[in-house]
Amino acid sequence: MKAERYSAEFKSSIVDLYNEGCSANSLANEYHLAVQTVTGCVKNLKSIPTALILKIVHF
């Protein structure tokens, strides 16, 4: 089975919700994702400089 890919914009919105206080479990349930997908988005976007994220999202 091929893994589903999510857009940078979608990942960024998940991370924003997480940073606002939503738990990884609640986000996973709401968006029908694995908890590991949510925590992976958070981990990966924290390692990318904010300026680069803004360029990707506003492209």
All heavy atoms as TSV, in Angstrom:
chain	resi	resn	atom	element	x	y	z
A	1	MET	N	N	0.840	-1.181	0.000
A	1	MET	CA	C	0.000	0.000	0.000
A	1	MET	C	C	0.889	1.249	0.000
A	1	MET	O	O	1.827	1.350	0.786
A	1	MET	CB	C	-0.900	-0.017	1.242
A	1	MET	CG	C	-1.782	1.198	1.343
A	1	MET	SD	S	-2.645	1.272	2.910
A	1	MET	CE	C	-4.271	0.862	2.401
A	2	LYS	N	N	0.591	2.179	-0.873
A	2	LYS	CA	C	1.386	3.392	-0.988
A	2	LYS	C	C	0.988	4.389	0.104
A	2	LYS	O	O	-0.201	4.605	0.360
A	2	LYS	CB	C	1.159	4.012	-2.368
A	2	LYS	CG	C	2.084	5.158	-2.662
A	2	LYS	CD	C	1.899	5.642	-4.082
A	2	LYS	CE	C	2.850	6.777	-4.364
A	2	LYS	NZ	N	2.702	7.283	-5.715
A	3	ALA	N	N	1.982	4.999	0.735
A	3	ALA	CA	C	1.722	5.972	1.793
A	3	ALA	C	C	1.117	7.248	1.212
A	3	ALA	O	O	1.496	7.685	0.130
A	3	ALA	CB	C	3.018	6.307	2.520
A	4	GLU	N	N	0.157	7.807	1.945
A	4	GLU	CA	C	-0.467	9.051	1.493
A	4	GLU	C	C	0.436	10.225	1.850
A	4	GLU	O	O	1.034	10.265	2.917
A	4	GLU	CB	C	-1.825	9.228	2.165
A	4	GLU	CG	C	-2.588	10.407	1.639
A	4	GLU	CD	C	-4.036	10.423	2.088
A	4	GLU	OE1	O	-4.504	9.414	2.637
A	4	GLU	OE2	O	-4.680	11.446	1.886
A	5	ARG	N	N	0.538	11.183	0.956
A	5	ARG	CA	C	1.355	12.377	1.172
A	5	ARG	C	C	0.424	13.554	1.444
A	5	ARG	O	O	-0.610	13.697	0.797
A	5	ARG	CB	C	2.212	12.692	-0.061
A	5	ARG	CG	C	3.135	11.571	-0.451
A	5	ARG	CD	C	4.236	11.416	0.544
A	5	ARG	NE	N	5.065	10.278	0.158
A	5	ARG	CZ	C	6.155	9.935	0.782
A	5	ARG	NH1	N	6.555	10.624	1.823
A	5	ARG	NH2	N	6.848	8.900	0.397
A	6	TYR	N	N	0.801	14.374	2.401
A	6	TYR	CA	C	0.014	15.540	2.757
A	6	TYR	C	C	0.765	16.802	2.354
A	6	TYR	O	O	1.988	16.853	2.428
A	6	TYR	CB	C	-0.283	15.552	4.261
A	6	TYR	CG	C	-1.066	14.332	4.701
A	6	TYR	CD1	C	-0.437	13.274	5.350
A	6	TYR	CD2	C	-2.426	14.238	4.442
A	6	TYR	CE1	C	-1.156	12.151	5.732
A	6	TYR	CE2	C	-3.146	13.121	4.826
A	6	TYR	CZ	C	-2.511	12.080	5.473
A	6	TYR	OH	O	-3.218	10.973	5.842
A	7	SER	N	N	0.026	17.818	1.971
A	7	SER	CA	C	0.640	19.072	1.541
A	7	SER	C	C	1.290	19.780	2.731
A	7	SER	O	O	0.918	19.564	3.889
A	7	SER	CB	C	-0.410	19.989	0.910
A	7	SER	OG	O	-1.299	20.465	1.902
A	8	ALA	N	N	2.240	20.650	2.425
A	8	ALA	CA	C	2.912	21.431	3.463
A	8	ALA	C	C	1.903	22.314	4.186
A	8	ALA	O	O	2.009	22.517	5.399
A	8	ALA	CB	C	4.023	22.270	2.845
A	9	GLU	N	N	0.916	22.808	3.454
A	9	GLU	CA	C	-0.111	23.656	4.057
A	9	GLU	C	C	-0.941	22.871	5.074
A	9	GLU	O	O	-1.236	23.357	6.167
A	9	GLU	CB	C	-1.001	24.223	2.964
A	9	GLU	CG	C	-1.937	25.301	3.427
A	9	GLU	CD	C	-2.654	25.930	2.254
A	9	GLU	OE1	O	-3.597	25.304	1.733
A	9	GLU	OE2	O	-2.253	27.047	1.871
A	10	PHE	N	N	-1.323	21.643	4.733
A	10	PHE	CA	C	-2.090	20.801	5.650
A	10	PHE	C	C	-1.273	20.481	6.891
A	10	PHE	O	O	-1.762	20.595	8.015
A	10	PHE	CB	C	-2.522	19.508	4.951
A	10	PHE	CG	C	-3.258	18.558	5.857
A	10	PHE	CD1	C	-4.565	18.812	6.213
A	10	PHE	CD2	C	-2.632	17.417	6.344
A	10	PHE	CE1	C	-5.246	17.940	7.060
A	10	PHE	CE2	C	-3.302	16.543	7.177
A	10	PHE	CZ	C	-4.625	16.804	7.537
A	11	LYS	N	N	-0.017	20.110	6.699
A	11	LYS	CA	C	0.854	19.801	7.831
A	11	LYS	C	C	1.022	21.011	8.740
A	11	LYS	O	O	0.992	20.896	9.962
A	11	LYS	CB	C	2.223	19.332	7.340
A	11	LYS	CG	C	2.199	17.990	6.662
A	11	LYS	CD	C	3.579	17.647	6.134
A	11	LYS	CE	C	3.593	16.386	5.331
A	11	LYS	NZ	N	4.931	16.065	4.806
A	12	SER	N	N	1.174	22.173	8.125
A	12	SER	CA	C	1.335	23.404	8.890
A	12	SER	C	C	0.088	23.700	9.725
A	12	SER	O	O	0.187	24.122	10.874
A	12	SER	CB	C	1.638	24.560	7.946
A	12	SER	OG	O	1.791	25.757	8.665
A	13	SER	N	N	-1.086	23.451	9.154
A	13	SER	CA	C	-2.321	23.697	9.903
A	13	SER	C	C	-2.455	22.726	11.074
A	13	SER	O	O	-2.920	23.108	12.147
A	13	SER	CB	C	-3.539	23.630	8.988
A	13	SER	OG	O	-3.740	22.336	8.499
A	14	ILE	N	N	-2.034	21.488	10.888
A	14	ILE	CA	C	-2.048	20.507	11.980
A	14	ILE	C	C	-1.114	20.961	13.099
A	14	ILE	O	O	-1.461	20.917	14.280
A	14	ILE	CB	C	-1.640	19.104	11.470
A	14	ILE	CG1	C	-2.691	18.552	10.499
A	14	ILE	CG2	C	-1.401	18.132	12.620
A	14	ILE	CD1	C	-4.041	18.264	11.113
A	15	VAL	N	N	0.068	21.426	12.729
A	15	VAL	CA	C	1.041	21.890	13.723
A	15	VAL	C	C	0.509	23.126	14.450
A	15	VAL	O	O	0.650	23.242	15.670
A	15	VAL	CB	C	2.410	22.175	13.069
A	15	VAL	CG1	C	3.359	22.835	14.043
A	15	VAL	CG2	C	3.002	20.879	12.539
A	16	ASP	N	N	-0.140	24.033	13.726
A	16	ASP	CA	C	-0.730	25.220	14.357
A	16	ASP	C	C	-1.765	24.824	15.401
A	16	ASP	O	O	-1.776	25.358	16.514
A	16	ASP	CB	C	-1.379	26.131	13.316
A	16	ASP	CG	C	-0.375	26.853	12.451
A	16	ASP	OD1	O	0.818	26.930	12.836
A	16	ASP	OD2	O	-0.767	27.340	11.371
A	17	LEU	N	N	-2.625	23.881	15.061
A	17	LEU	CA	C	-3.640	23.415	16.006
A	17	LEU	C	C	-2.996	22.745	17.212
A	17	LEU	O	O	-3.429	22.935	18.351
A	17	LEU	CB	C	-4.609	22.455	15.316
A	17	LEU	CG	C	-5.529	23.081	14.276
A	17	LEU	CD1	C	-6.243	21.994	13.476
A	17	LEU	CD2	C	-6.528	24.006	14.943
A	18	TYR	N	N	-1.953	21.976	16.969
A	18	TYR	CA	C	-1.225	21.324	18.056
A	18	TYR	C	C	-0.607	22.369	18.983
A	18	TYR	O	O	-0.698	22.265	20.209
A	18	TYR	CB	C	-0.140	20.404	17.474
A	18	TYR	CG	C	0.675	19.695	18.521
A	18	TYR	CD1	C	0.228	18.505	19.088
A	18	TYR	CD2	C	1.904	20.202	18.938
A	18	TYR	CE1	C	0.980	17.848	20.052
A	18	TYR	CE2	C	2.656	19.555	19.892
A	18	TYR	CZ	C	2.195	18.379	20.455
A	18	TYR	OH	O	2.938	17.737	21.414
A	19	ASN	N	N	-0.015	23.400	18.391
A	19	ASN	CA	C	0.618	24.459	19.188
A	19	ASN	C	C	-0.402	25.300	19.953
A	19	ASN	O	O	-0.052	25.924	20.956
A	19	ASN	CB	C	1.475	25.351	18.293
A	19	ASN	CG	C	2.724	24.655	17.818
A	19	ASN	OD1	O	3.206	23.708	18.431
A	19	ASN	ND2	N	3.249	25.089	16.686
A	20	GLU	N	N	-1.648	25.316	19.483
A	20	GLU	CA	C	-2.709	26.033	20.186
A	20	GLU	C	C	-3.266	25.235	21.360
A	20	GLU	O	O	-4.090	25.739	22.104
A	20	GLU	CB	C	-3.843	26.389	19.217
A	20	GLU	CG	C	-3.461	27.459	18.221
A	20	GLU	CD	C	-4.539	27.711	17.182
A	20	GLU	OE1	O	-5.649	27.137	17.291
A	20	GLU	OE2	O	-4.268	28.485	16.247
A	21	GLY	N	N	-2.828	23.989	21.488
A	21	GLY	CA	C	-3.226	23.205	22.655
A	21	GLY	C	C	-3.998	21.929	22.373
A	21	GLY	O	O	-4.324	21.198	23.305
A	22	CYS	N	N	-4.314	21.658	21.120
A	22	CYS	CA	C	-4.991	20.396	20.798
A	22	CYS	C	C	-4.001	19.247	20.965
A	22	CYS	O	O	-2.836	19.373	20.608
A	22	CYS	CB	C	-5.500	20.406	19.360
A	22	CYS	SG	S	-6.801	21.594	19.043
A	23	SER	N	N	-4.481	18.145	21.494
A	23	SER	CA	C	-3.594	16.998	21.664
A	23	SER	C	C	-3.418	16.256	20.346
A	23	SER	O	O	-4.245	16.369	19.431
A	23	SER	CB	C	-4.174	16.034	22.706
A	23	SER	OG	O	-5.323	15.389	22.198
A	24	ALA	N	N	-2.333	15.505	20.266
A	24	ALA	CA	C	-2.081	14.709	19.067
A	24	ALA	C	C	-3.200	13.693	18.864
A	24	ALA	O	O	-3.628	13.445	17.733
A	24	ALA	CB	C	-0.722	14.015	19.169
A	25	ASN	N	N	-3.705	13.129	19.953
A	25	ASN	CA	C	-4.793	12.154	19.850
A	25	ASN	C	C	-6.065	12.778	19.289
A	25	ASN	O	O	-6.719	12.198	18.433
A	25	ASN	CB	C	-5.095	11.533	21.219
A	25	ASN	CG	C	-4.083	10.507	21.621
A	25	ASN	OD1	O	-3.483	9.859	20.783
A	25	ASN	ND2	N	-3.863	10.362	22.917
A	26	SER	N	N	-6.421	13.971	19.776
A	26	SER	CA	C	-7.657	14.591	19.296
A	26	SER	C	C	-7.530	14.994	17.829
A	26	SER	O	O	-8.485	14.867	17.058
A	26	SER	CB	C	-8.036	15.795	20.157
A	26	SER	OG	O	-7.102	16.838	20.030
A	27	LEU	N	N	-6.360	15.490	17.422
A	27	LEU	CA	C	-6.150	15.840	16.015
A	27	LEU	C	C	-6.195	14.611	15.129
A	27	LEU	O	O	-6.764	14.641	14.035
A	27	LEU	CB	C	-4.820	16.577	15.841
A	27	LEU	CG	C	-4.779	17.990	16.428
A	27	LEU	CD1	C	-3.353	18.518	16.440
A	27	LEU	CD2	C	-5.692	18.912	15.665
A	28	ALA	N	N	-5.592	13.528	15.605
A	28	ALA	CA	C	-5.609	12.278	14.831
A	28	ALA	C	C	-7.038	11.788	14.641
A	28	ALA	O	O	-7.417	11.381	13.540
A	28	ALA	CB	C	-4.761	11.224	15.540
A	29	ASN	N	N	-7.834	11.858	15.694
A	29	ASN	CA	C	-9.233	11.422	15.585
A	29	ASN	C	C	-10.040	12.333	14.673
A	29	ASN	O	O	-10.816	11.869	13.841
A	29	ASN	CB	C	-9.890	11.374	16.968
A	29	ASN	CG	C	-9.380	10.215	17.799
A	29	ASN	OD1	O	-8.970	9.195	17.268
A	29	ASN	ND2	N	-9.403	10.377	19.106
A	30	GLU	N	N	-9.857	13.640	14.815
A	30	GLU	CA	C	-10.636	14.599	14.037
A	30	GLU	C	C	-10.333	14.527	12.538
A	30	GLU	O	O	-11.218	14.637	11.702
A	30	GLU	CB	C	-10.370	16.013	14.548
A	30	GLU	CG	C	-11.199	17.076	13.873
A	30	GLU	CD	C	-11.018	18.457	14.475
A	30	GLU	OE1	O	-10.493	18.566	15.599
A	30	GLU	OE2	O	-11.395	19.426	13.791
A	31	TYR	N	N	-9.056	14.339	12.200
A	31	TYR	CA	C	-8.649	14.343	10.791
A	31	TYR	C	C	-8.403	12.943	10.233
A	31	TYR	O	O	-7.895	12.797	9.126
A	31	TYR	CB	C	-7.403	15.212	10.612
A	31	TYR	CG	C	-7.709	16.683	10.812
A	31	TYR	CD1	C	-7.492	17.294	12.041
A	31	TYR	CD2	C	-8.246	17.442	9.784
A	31	TYR	CE1	C	-7.801	18.636	12.242
A	31	TYR	CE2	C	-8.545	18.782	9.968
A	31	TYR	CZ	C	-8.325	19.366	11.201
A	31	TYR	OH	O	-8.637	20.690	11.387
A	32	HIS	N	N	-8.735	11.916	11.012
A	32	HIS	CA	C	-8.588	10.516	10.585
A	32	HIS	C	C	-7.140	10.203	10.189
A	32	HIS	O	O	-6.874	9.676	9.109
A	32	HIS	CB	C	-9.545	10.180	9.447
A	32	HIS	CG	C	-10.969	10.512	9.767
A	32	HIS	ND1	N	-11.730	9.758	10.626
A	32	HIS	CD2	C	-11.761	11.537	9.376
A	32	HIS	CE1	C	-12.927	10.288	10.745
A	32	HIS	NE2	N	-12.973	11.379	9.988
A	33	LEU	N	N	-6.225	10.559	11.093
A	33	LEU	CA	C	-4.796	10.311	10.887
A	33	LEU	C	C	-4.289	9.390	11.988
A	33	LEU	O	O	-4.915	9.258	13.039
A	33	LEU	CB	C	-4.011	11.632	10.967
A	33	LEU	CG	C	-4.415	12.757	10.034
A	33	LEU	CD1	C	-3.741	14.052	10.450
A	33	LEU	CD2	C	-4.052	12.396	8.615
A	34	ALA	N	N	-3.131	8.812	11.772
A	34	ALA	CA	C	-2.452	8.092	12.836
A	34	ALA	C	C	-1.807	9.124	13.765
A	34	ALA	O	O	-1.387	10.199	13.320
A	34	ALA	CB	C	-1.385	7.167	12.261
A	35	VAL	N	N	-1.734	8.815	15.050
A	35	VAL	CA	C	-1.102	9.722	16.005
A	35	VAL	C	C	0.346	9.985	15.588
A	35	VAL	O	O	0.842	11.104	15.695
A	35	VAL	CB	C	-1.164	9.145	17.441
A	35	VAL	CG1	C	-0.409	10.021	18.422
A	35	VAL	CG2	C	-2.613	8.984	17.887
A	36	GLN	N	N	1.006	8.968	15.044
A	36	GLN	CA	C	2.389	9.118	14.597
A	36	GLN	C	C	2.506	10.128	13.456
A	36	GLN	O	O	3.513	10.806	13.328
A	36	GLN	CB	C	2.969	7.763	14.147
A	36	GLN	CG	C	3.113	6.759	15.250
A	36	GLN	CD	C	1.830	5.966	15.516
A	36	GLN	OE1	O	0.756	6.296	15.027
A	36	GLN	NE2	N	1.941	4.922	16.309
A	37	THR	N	N	1.479	10.227	12.632
A	37	THR	CA	C	1.482	11.210	11.549
A	37	THR	C	C	1.465	12.618	12.129
A	37	THR	O	O	2.218	13.494	11.688
A	37	THR	CB	C	0.276	11.003	10.615
A	37	THR	OG1	O	0.335	9.677	10.084
A	37	THR	CG2	C	0.259	12.014	9.492
A	38	VAL	N	N	0.619	12.843	13.125
A	38	VAL	CA	C	0.524	14.165	13.764
A	38	VAL	C	C	1.834	14.519	14.448
A	38	VAL	O	O	2.384	15.604	14.227
A	38	VAL	CB	C	-0.640	14.205	14.773
A	38	VAL	CG1	C	-0.665	15.537	15.507
A	38	VAL	CG2	C	-1.967	13.950	14.078
A	39	THR	N	N	2.360	13.607	15.242
A	39	THR	CA	C	3.603	13.905	15.965
A	39	THR	C	C	4.771	14.054	14.994
A	39	THR	O	O	5.679	14.849	15.234
A	39	THR	CB	C	3.907	12.831	17.030
A	39	THR	OG1	O	3.953	11.538	16.413
A	39	THR	CG2	C	2.859	12.839	18.125
A	40	GLY	N	N	4.740	13.326	13.887
A	40	GLY	CA	C	5.780	13.470	12.867
A	40	GLY	C	C	5.737	14.841	12.215
A	40	GLY	O	O	6.778	15.456	11.975
A	41	CYS	N	N	4.533	15.330	11.935
A	41	CYS	CA	C	4.397	16.685	11.368
A	41	CYS	C	C	4.970	17.723	12.323
A	41	CYS	O	O	5.701	18.625	11.913
A	41	CYS	CB	C	2.929	17.011	11.099
A	41	CYS	SG	S	2.199	16.119	9.727
A	42	VAL	N	N	4.633	17.581	13.600
A	42	VAL	CA	C	5.117	18.532	14.608
A	42	VAL	C	C	6.634	18.479	14.691
A	42	VAL	O	O	7.305	19.516	14.655
A	42	VAL	CB	C	4.479	18.235	15.984
A	42	VAL	CG1	C	5.114	19.081	17.072
A	42	VAL	CG2	C	2.975	18.466	15.927
A	43	LYS	N	N	7.178	17.286	14.748
A	43	LYS	CA	C	8.626	17.125	14.865
A	43	LYS	C	C	9.348	17.673	13.635
A	43	LYS	O	O	10.333	18.392	13.750
A	43	LYS	CB	C	8.964	15.648	15.046
A	43	LYS	CG	C	10.440	15.367	15.184
A	43	LYS	CD	C	10.696	13.883	15.332
A	43	LYS	CE	C	12.179	13.608	15.342
A	43	LYS	NZ	N	12.458	12.169	15.385
A	44	ASN	N	N	8.842	17.348	12.452
A	44	ASN	CA	C	9.497	17.774	11.216
A	44	ASN	C	C	9.416	19.274	10.999
A	44	ASN	O	O	10.381	19.886	10.553
A	44	ASN	CB	C	8.903	17.041	10.018
A	44	ASN	CG	C	9.271	15.580	9.997
A	44	ASN	OD1	O	10.276	15.180	10.576
A	44	ASN	ND2	N	8.453	14.779	9.363
A	45	LEU	N	N	8.276	19.888	11.292
A	45	LEU	CA	C	8.153	21.322	11.068
A	45	LEU	C	C	8.908	22.148	12.105
A	45	LEU	O	O	9.284	23.273	11.836
A	45	LEU	CB	C	6.685	21.744	11.012
A	45	LEU	CG	C	5.980	21.382	9.720
A	45	LEU	CD1	C	4.533	21.844	9.741
A	45	LEU	CD2	C	6.670	21.985	8.510
A	46	LYS	N	N	9.158	21.575	13.283
A	46	LYS	CA	C	9.966	22.284	14.282
A	46	LYS	C	C	11.428	22.354	13.850
A	46	LYS	O	O	12.149	23.255	14.246
A	46	LYS	CB	C	9.857	21.608	15.645
A	46	LYS	CG	C	8.579	21.909	16.358
A	46	LYS	CD	C	8.577	21.331	17.747
A	46	LYS	CE	C	7.299	21.723	18.469
A	46	LYS	NZ	N	7.274	21.220	19.826
A	47	SER	N	N	11.854	21.417	13.005
A	47	SER	CA	C	13.253	21.389	12.587
A	47	SER	C	C	13.512	22.244	11.345
A	47	SER	O	O	14.652	22.439	10.955
A	47	SER	CB	C	13.701	19.947	12.326
A	47	SER	OG	O	13.010	19.424	11.221
A	48	ILE	N	N	12.438	22.769	10.728
A	48	ILE	CA	C	12.576	23.623	9.542
A	48	ILE	C	C	12.465	25.082	9.978
A	48	ILE	O	O	11.559	25.427	10.727
A	48	ILE	CB	C	11.468	23.304	8.513
A	48	ILE	CG1	C	11.559	21.845	8.073
A	48	ILE	CG2	C	11.553	24.232	7.311
A	48	ILE	CD1	C	10.416	21.397	7.209
A	49	PRO	N	N	13.348	25.954	9.530
A	49	PRO	CA	C	13.258	27.370	9.900
A	49	PRO	C	C	11.916	27.979	9.484
A	49	PRO	O	O	11.373	27.662	8.426
A	49	PRO	CB	C	14.395	28.023	9.112
A	49	PRO	CG	C	15.323	26.911	8.766
A	49	PRO	CD	C	14.488	25.674	8.678
A	50	THR	N	N	11.377	28.843	10.327
A	50	THR	CA	C	10.068	29.447	10.099
A	50	THR	C	C	9.994	30.183	8.769
A	50	THR	O	O	8.989	30.110	8.063
A	50	THR	CB	C	9.731	30.420	11.248
A	50	THR	OG1	O	9.818	29.709	12.484
A	50	THR	CG2	C	8.340	30.991	11.094
A	51	ALA	N	N	11.032	30.896	8.392
A	51	ALA	CA	C	11.021	31.645	7.136
A	51	ALA	C	C	10.822	30.712	5.949
A	51	ALA	O	O	10.111	31.042	5.000
A	51	ALA	CB	C	12.321	32.431	6.981
A	52	LEU	N	N	11.419	29.534	5.989
A	52	LEU	CA	C	11.272	28.579	4.896
A	52	LEU	C	C	9.845	28.037	4.853
A	52	LEU	O	O	9.277	27.871	3.784
A	52	LEU	CB	C	12.274	27.433	5.053
A	52	LEU	CG	C	12.261	26.374	3.959
A	52	LEU	CD1	C	12.503	27.001	2.597
A	52	LEU	CD2	C	13.293	25.304	4.247
A	53	ILE	N	N	9.256	27.782	6.014
A	53	ILE	CA	C	7.882	27.296	6.066
A	53	ILE	C	C	6.946	28.330	5.439
A	53	ILE	O	O	6.066	27.986	4.658
A	53	ILE	CB	C	7.458	26.988	7.518
A	53	ILE	CG1	C	8.242	25.796	8.053
A	53	ILE	CG2	C	5.943	26.706	7.601
A	53	ILE	CD1	C	8.067	25.559	9.519
A	54	LEU	N	N	7.142	29.581	5.770
A	54	LEU	CA	C	6.286	30.632	5.218
A	54	LEU	C	C	6.409	30.702	3.704
A	54	LEU	O	O	5.433	30.926	3.011
A	54	LEU	CB	C	6.632	31.981	5.849
A	54	LEU	CG	C	6.279	32.100	7.335
A	54	LEU	CD1	C	6.783	33.426	7.877
A	54	LEU	CD2	C	4.778	31.958	7.554
A	55	LYS	N	N	7.605	30.512	3.179
A	55	LYS	CA	C	7.798	30.514	1.728
A	55	LYS	C	C	7.067	29.344	1.084
A	55	LYS	O	O	6.452	29.478	0.042
A	55	LYS	CB	C	9.277	30.438	1.381
A	55	LYS	CG	C	10.018	31.712	1.595
A	55	LYS	CD	C	11.461	31.568	1.174
A	55	LYS	CE	C	12.233	32.849	1.415
A	55	LYS	NZ	N	13.638	32.711	1.031
A	56	ILE	N	N	7.098	28.177	1.726
A	56	ILE	CA	C	6.446	26.987	1.179
A	56	ILE	C	C	4.934	27.164	1.197
A	56	ILE	O	O	4.259	26.914	0.209
A	56	ILE	CB	C	6.837	25.722	1.983
A	56	ILE	CG1	C	8.318	25.398	1.774
A	56	ILE	CG2	C	5.970	24.532	1.590
A	56	ILE	CD1	C	8.848	24.343	2.698
A	57	VAL	N	N	4.392	27.632	2.316
A	57	VAL	CA	C	2.950	27.754	2.465
A	57	VAL	C	C	2.385	28.843	1.565
A	57	VAL	O	O	1.321	28.688	0.981
A	57	VAL	CB	C	2.577	28.021	3.945
A	57	VAL	CG1	C	1.109	28.366	4.090
A	57	VAL	CG2	C	2.922	26.818	4.791
A	58	HIS	N	N	3.100	29.940	1.402
A	58	HIS	CA	C	2.594	31.060	0.615
A	58	HIS	C	C	3.043	31.032	-0.840
A	58	HIS	O	O	2.896	31.995	-1.542
A	58	HIS	CB	C	2.996	32.384	1.266
A	58	HIS	CG	C	2.402	32.560	2.606
A	58	HIS	ND1	N	1.045	32.594	2.809
A	58	HIS	CD2	C	2.950	32.687	3.829
A	58	HIS	CE1	C	0.798	32.748	4.080
A	58	HIS	NE2	N	1.928	32.799	4.722
A	59	PHE	N	N	3.579	29.915	-1.273
A	59	PHE	CA	C	4.046	29.751	-2.647
A	59	PHE	C	C	2.912	29.815	-3.550
A	59	PHE	O	O	2.272	30.174	-4.224
A	59	PHE	CB	C	4.777	28.430	-2.811
A	59	PHE	CG	C	5.258	28.188	-4.196
A	59	PHE	CD1	C	6.339	28.901	-4.702
A	59	PHE	CD2	C	4.656	27.257	-5.019
A	59	PHE	CE1	C	6.803	28.673	-5.974
A	59	PHE	CE2	C	5.117	27.016	-6.282
A	59	PHE	CZ	C	6.194	27.719	-6.761
